Structures are given as structure tokens and as C-alpha cells.
Amino acid sequence: IGNGVSPAQATALYWVLSLTGIAVGCWSAYKMGLPGLGMLFFVYLSGLWFYSTSLKYVLLAGNVVISLFLALGPFCAGLVVL
């Protein structure tokens, strides 16, 4: 960012890819018959955005949030398999 891509372009690309990920996740959850699982993608995106804007430099809270997201990944995959 800064050499070939402006910060505004990077932000726009971030939002396009994030919203596309939420849309695809919600669509796939709906197709699997688990529409409530689609909210999980929104929660993850919101949590990562909150981390990047507020908690990144808060020593313990930022680490706890990222650790929870990483630890919950396999459990979320298990929800899809069930």
C-alpha cells in the first residue's frame, strides 16, 4: 500500500472482498440448510474489523480476541460437518 495501491483503493478492495465473503458464506450456509450459520461470517468480519481499528494495540485484549478467532475455527468447521 502506498507504492502501487493507494490507501483508498486498498480500503475499497477490503470491503468488496469482505462483503463478497459474507455473501458467499451466507449463500452456502443457506444451501446447506443452516441459514443461521451465515451470521457467523458477519460476526467474524465484525470482530476482525473491531480488532484492526480498536484492539490491535491493546496488549491483552487484542491477543485474546485473535486467539478466540483462531481457536473457534475448527469448531465452526465441525458445525458444518454435523
BELSULLIN-V447168 format. One line per field, one symbol per residue. burial: 1 if it has 16 or more other ideal C-beta (glycine too) atoms within 10 Angstrom, else 0. A space follows every 10 residues. Layout:
burial: ???
This chain:
burial: 0000000000 0000000100 0100110010 0000001101 1001101000 1000100000 0000100000 0000000000 00
